[in-house]
C-alpha cells in the first residue's frame, strides 16, 4: 500500500544514510521502525530507571523518621527563591 508521510529533513537524511550503510531500502528501514514500535507497545515495555545509588549508610539520624517534605526543605535550605 502506498501512503504519504511528512518526515523531517534531518530524520530522512539519517534514515537514507542508514539504509545505504545496511545496503537496504528506505522502505525496509521505515517498516522495521514501525514493527519495532508496535512490538514494544505490545510488550508493554517499561522504562527501567538505572540504579544510580551510591555507597552510604542511608539517611542521617536527624532525618530517619521525617517526611519527604522536611528532607527536601533541609536540602534546599539557604538557596533563596
ROVOGU-148225 format. One line per 8 residues: their letters; for each residue x, y, z of N, C-alpha, C. Coordinates in nm, 4 decimals, decimal comma, always signed. Each point is the difference from the previous one (the first is absolute). Example, Ala and Ser with C-alpha at 12.3 -4.5 7.8 and 13.67 -1.06 7.14 Angstrom:
# residues 2
as) +1,3190/-0,5690/+0,7800/-0,0890/+0,1190/+0,0000/+0,0900/+0,1200/+0,0000; -0,0350/+0,1050/-0,0720/+0,0820/+0,1190/+0,0060/-0,0770/+0,1090/+0,0730
END
This chain:
# residues 81
xxxxxxxx) +0,0845/-0,1168/+0,0000/-0,0845/+0,1168/+0,0000/+0,0892/+0,1235/+0,0000; -0,0379/+0,0968/-0,0754/+0,0758/+0,1248/-0,0046/-0,0662/+0,1026/+0,0897; +0,0850/+0,0812/+0,0631/-0,0502/+0,1077/+0,0845/+0,1018/+0,1129/-0,0026; -0,0405/+0,1148/+0,0436/+0,0901/+0,1149/+0,0072/+0,0149/+0,0400/+0,1454; +0,1246/+0,0190/+0,0414/+0,0286/+0,0368/+0,1383/+0,0984/+0,1159/-0,0015; -0,0246/+0,1007/+0,0817/+0,0945/+0,1108/+0,0144/+0,1033/-0,0385/+0,1055; +0,1260/+0,0033/-0,0382/+0,1104/-0,0324/+0,0905/+0,0961/+0,1185/-0,0038; +0,0548/+0,0335/+0,1145/+0,0944/+0,1121/+0,0026/+0,1178/-0,0308/-0,0921
xxxxxxxx) +0,0547/+0,1052/-0,0585/+0,1113/-0,0162/-0,0935/+0,1177/-0,0730/+0,0644; +0,0329/+0,0386/+0,1234/+0,1148/-0,0604/+0,0688/-0,0228/-0,1491/+0,0263; -0,1205/-0,0357/+0,0441/-0,0304/-0,1412/+0,0256/+0,0048/-0,0804/-0,1290; -0,0508/+0,0556/-0,1068/+0,0021/-0,0683/-0,1286/+0,1435/-0,0224/-0,0471; +0,0846/+0,1002/+0,0149/+0,1415/-0,0149/-0,0381/+0,0664/-0,1125/+0,0791; -0,0266/-0,0026/+0,1315/+0,0590/-0,1051/+0,0844/-0,0507/-0,1377/-0,0409; -0,1290/-0,0099/-0,0288/-0,0576/-0,1281/-0,0404/+0,0589/-0,0469/-0,1326; +0,0197/+0,0917/-0,0934/+0,0594/-0,0352/-0,1293/+0,1445/-0,0451/+0,0169
xxxxxxxx) +0,0751/+0,0685/+0,0873/+0,1386/-0,0409/+0,0255/+0,0043/-0,1391/+0,0631; -0,0910/-0,0254/+0,0926/-0,0059/-0,1315/+0,0639/-0,0338/-0,1081/-0,1022; -0,0945/+0,0292/-0,0863/-0,0375/-0,0965/-0,1044/+0,1199/-0,0307/-0,0900; +0,0725/+0,1023/-0,0387/+0,1172/-0,0204/-0,0858/+0,1061/-0,0827/+0,0727; +0,0217/+0,0327/+0,1271/+0,1002/-0,0722/+0,0791/-0,0358/-0,1481/+0,0123; -0,1287/-0,0275/+0,0170/-0,0463/-0,1389/+0,0140/-0,0281/-0,0667/-0,1342; +0,0185/+0,0754/-0,1063/-0,0278/-0,0502/-0,1351/-0,1424/-0,0540/-0,0111; -0,0910/+0,0857/+0,0418/-0,1415/-0,0336/-0,0066/-0,0755/+0,1218/-0,0505
xxxxxxxx) -0,1290/-0,0058/+0,0033/-0,0814/+0,1112/-0,0505/-0,0516/+0,0872/+0,1134; -0,0365/+0,1213/-0,0364/-0,0633/+0,0894/+0,0965/-0,1299/-0,0627/+0,0491; -0,0718/-0,0634/-0,0906/-0,1245/-0,0677/+0,0374/+0,0246/-0,1031/+0,1101; +0,1051/-0,0792/-0,0138/+0,0301/-0,1025/+0,1000/+0,0316/+0,0626/+0,1359; +0,0726/+0,1109/-0,0011/+0,0339/+0,0697/+0,1252/-0,1270/+0,0515/+0,0670; -0,0883/+0,0616/-0,0773/-0,1248/+0,0542/+0,0549/-0,0880/-0,1125/+0,0532; -0,0145/-0,1078/-0,0769/-0,0830/-0,1128/+0,0443/+0,0546/-0,0622/+0,1280; +0,1327/-0,0135/+0,0086/+0,0589/-0,0577/+0,1215/-0,0256/+0,0904/+0,1208
xxxxxxxx) +0,0076/+0,1302/-0,0205/-0,0285/+0,0936/+0,1085/-0,1435/-0,0122/+0,0487; -0,0925/-0,0150/-0,0923/-0,1411/-0,0161/+0,0378/-0,0198/-0,1326/+0,0722; +0,0608/-0,1074/-0,0538/-0,0113/-0,1312/+0,0670/+0,0535/+0,0050/+0,1431; +0,1161/+0,0609/+0,0167/+0,0606/+0,0086/+0,1337/-0,0880/+0,0789/+0,0960; -0,0585/+0,1083/-0,0477/-0,0873/+0,0822/+0,0839/-0,1237/-0,0786/+0,0418; -0,0601/-0,0723/-0,0932/-0,1192/-0,0807/+0,0315/+0,0357/-0,1112/+0,0972; +0,1119/-0,0667/-0,0229/+0,0429/-0,1095/+0,0880/+0,0254/+0,0509/+0,1419; +0,0654/+0,1153/+0,0091/+0,0279/+0,0608/+0,1306/-0,1299/+0,0330/+0,0726
xxxxxxxx) -0,0962/+0,0544/-0,0730/-0,1297/+0,0351/+0,0586/-0,0723/-0,1249/+0,0489; +0,0045/-0,1074/-0,0773/-0,0687/-0,1233/+0,0372/+0,0632/-0,0653/+0,1221; +0,1309/+0,0122/+0,0119/+0,0700/-0,0575/+0,1154/-0,0275/+0,0805/+0,1263; -0,0465/+0,1215/-0,0194/-0,0208/+0,0870/+0,1153/+0,1336/+0,0414/+0,0582; +0,0950/+0,0225/-0,0884/+0,1345/+0,0354/+0,0431/-0,0049/+0,1189/+0,0948; +0,0664/-0,0148/+0,1110/+0,0039/+0,1060/+0,0993/+0,1437/+0,0450/+0,0187; +0,0154/+0,1265/+0,0253/+0,1324/+0,0535/+0,0257/+0,0460/-0,0471/+0,1371; +0,1212/-0,0509/+0,0057/+0,0577/-0,0423/+0,1266/+0,1033/+0,1039/+0,0399
xxxxxxxx) -0,0254/+0,0623/+0,1123/+0,0906/+0,1022/+0,0500/+0,1314/-0,0656/+0,0410; +0,1127/+0,0438/-0,0554/+0,1268/-0,0605/+0,0373/+0,0332/+0,0284/+0,1462; +0,0651/-0,0952/+0,0632/+0,0381/+0,0151/+0,1402/+0,1181/+0,0960/+0,0075; -0,0251/+0,1183/+0,0504/+0,1048/+0,1012/+0,0112/+0,0347/+0,0261/+0,1470; -0,0326/-0,0972/+0,0839/+0,0258/+0,0193/+0,1421/+0,1503/-0,0001/+0,0265; +0,0369/+0,0594/+0,1111/+0,1401/+0,0073/+0,0387/+0,0156/-0,0676/+0,1354; +0,1211/-0,0346/+0,0315/+0,0246/-0,0626/+0,1289/-0,0307/+0,0984/+0,1119; -0,0500/-0,0499/+0,1066/-0,0327/+0,0849/+0,1133/-0,0768/-0,0800/+0,1026
xxxxxxxx) -0,0421/+0,0669/+0,1023/-0,0704/-0,0673/+0,1090/-0,1414/+0,0508/+0,0134; -0,0564/+0,0499/-0,1088/-0,1377/+0,0467/+0,0045/-0,0117/+0,1406/+0,0554; -0,1170/+0,0292/+0,0500/-0,0270/+0,1329/+0,0524/+0,0752/+0,0269/+0,1290; +0,0326/+0,1247/+0,0189/+0,0587/+0,0402/+0,1272/-0,1066/-0,0154/+0,1072; +0,0421/-0,0227/+0,1223/-0,0913/-0,0270/+0,1117/-0,1099/+0,1062/+0,0132; +0,0340/+0,1266/-0,0212/-0,0992/+0,1063/+0,0181/-0,1141/-0,0077/-0,1013; +0,0177/-0,0734/-0,1096/-0,1033/-0,0100/-0,1029/-0,0675/-0,1372/-0,0046; +0,0389/-0,0897/+0,0873/-0,0471/-0,1382/-0,0056/-0,1518/-0,0152/-0,0074
xxxxxxxx) -0,0742/+0,0721/+0,0791/-0,1465/-0,0134/+0,0009/-0,0707/+0,1270/-0,0477; +0,0690/+0,0780/-0,0814/-0,0563/+0,1253/-0,0498/-0,0755/-0,0228/-0,1306; -0,0909/+0,0903/-0,0292/-0,0732/-0,0025/-0,1265/+0,0924/+0,0490/-0,1115; -0,0300/-0,0433/-0,1232/+0,0818/+0,0424/-0,1133/+0,0048/+0,1522/-0,0112; -0,1094/+0,0665/+0,0289/-0,0015/+0,1464/-0,0109/+0,1016/+0,0633/+0,0957; +0,0179/-0,0585/+0,1177/+0,0992/+0,0522/+0,0953/+0,1425/-0,0216/-0,0525; +0,0236/-0,1160/-0,0600/+0,1324/-0,0306/-0,0550/+0,0299/+0,0941/-0,1162; -0,0991/+0,0198/-0,0886/+0,0167/+0,0887/-0,1151/+0,0279/+0,1427/+0,0463
xxxxxxxx) -0,0770/+0,0460/+0,0986/+0,0200/+0,1370/+0,0503/+0,1404/+0,0179/+0,0549; +0,0509/-0,0999/+0,0709/+0,1344/+0,0080/+0,0551/+0,1040/+0,0007/-0,1129; -0,0248/-0,0764/-0,1033/+0,0952/-0,0068/-0,1124/+0,0109/+0,1344/-0,0712; -0,1104/+0,0730/-0,0082/-0,0006/+0,1268/-0,0718/+0,0132/+0,1212/+0,0911; +0,0202/-0,0237/+0,1278/+0,0097/+0,1082/+0,0974/+0,1129/+0,0968/-0,0359; -0,0309/+0,1272/+0,0016/+0,1003/+0,1030/-0,0248/+0,0282/+0,0262/-0,1467; -0,0743/-0,0593/-0,0913/+0,0256/+0,0206/-0,1433/-0,0783/+0,1162/-0,0567; -0,0873/+0,0593/+0,0773/-0,0774/+0,1138/-0,0484/-0,0964/-0,0374/-0,1113
x) -0,0996/+0,0807/-0,0220/-0,1008/-0,0307/-0,1011/+0,0251/+0,0750/-0,1275
END
